[in-house]
Amino acid sequence: MRQAGYFFQGKDEETGELNFVRPPRGYPRFHLFIKVQDENLTFSLHLDQKRPIYRGVPAHAGEYNNEMIEKEMERIKGILK
C-alpha cells in the first residue's frame, strides 16, 4: 500500500482489518480497510470529508460511492497488477 501512497494506521484486533489512509494528515482523505481471508484480500474504501466532530466517536462525514472513490480504486488495482 506504500506504493499507492497509503499510510498504515493500525490493525483492528476484533475484525483483523488493516487500516490505511491517504494522505497521512488532513481532510479530505481516502480511508482504506483491508481484510486478509486465506489467500484473498477484501478492500473497503471510502472518502472521509472531515474529521469526526466528537472525541472518541468514530462517526465521520464519509462518502462510500462516488466517482472519486471509483477512480481511486482503479488506481490501486493498477498498482497491484
C-alpha positions in Angstrom: 0.0 0.0 0.0 3.0 2.3 0.4 3.5 2.2 -3.4 -0.1 3.6 -3.7 0.7 6.4 -1.2 -1.2 4.9 1.7 0.0 5.0 5.3 -0.7 2.3 7.9 -2.8 3.4 10.8 -3.2 0.1 12.7 -5.0 -3.2 12.9 -8.4 -3.8 14.4 -7.8 -6.7 16.7 -11.5 -7.6 16.7 -12.1 -7.8 12.9 -8.5 -8.3 11.8 -8.8 -5.4 9.3 -5.8 -3.4 8.4 -6.4 0.4 8.4 -4.7 2.8 5.9 -5.2 6.4 4.9 -4.1 8.7 2.1 -2.8 11.4 2.7 -1.5 10.8 6.2 -2.8 14.1 7.6 -5.7 16.4 6.8 -9.0 16.0 5.2 -10.5 15.0 2.8 -8.6 11.7 2.8 -9.1 8.2 1.5 -9.7 5.6 4.2 -9.0 2.0 3.2 -9.6 -1.2 5.2 -8.1 -4.4 4.0 -9.1 -7.8 5.4 -7.0 -10.9 4.8 -9.1 -14.0 4.3 -7.0 -17.1 3.5 -5.3 -16.1 0.2 -7.8 -13.3 -0.6 -7.8 -9.6 0.2 -11.1 -7.7 0.7 -10.8 -3.9 0.2 -13.2 -1.4 1.7 -12.6 2.2 0.6 -14.3 5.4 1.5 -13.6 9.2 1.5 -13.5 11.0 4.8 -14.6 14.5 4.1 -13.9 15.9 7.5 -12.6 14.9 11.0 -15.0 13.4 13.5 -16.8 16.1 15.4 -16.8 14.5 18.9 -13.8 12.9 20.6 -13.9 9.2 21.0 -16.7 8.8 18.4 -15.7 7.2 15.1 -18.6 8.8 13.2 -17.4 11.0 10.3 -18.7 12.6 7.1 -17.7 9.7 4.8 -18.7 9.0 1.3 -18.8 5.4 0.1 -19.8 5.6 -3.5 -18.8 8.4 -5.9 -16.7 8.9 -9.0 -13.6 9.9 -6.9 -13.7 6.6 -5.0 -14.1 4.5 -8.1 -11.2 6.3 -9.8 -9.1 5.7 -6.7 -9.9 2.0 -6.6 -9.0 1.7 -10.3 -5.7 3.4 -9.5 -5.0 1.0 -6.7 -5.9 -2.0 -8.9 -3.4 -0.8 -11.5 -0.6 -0.5 -8.9 -1.4 -4.0 -7.6 -1.2 -5.7 -11.0 
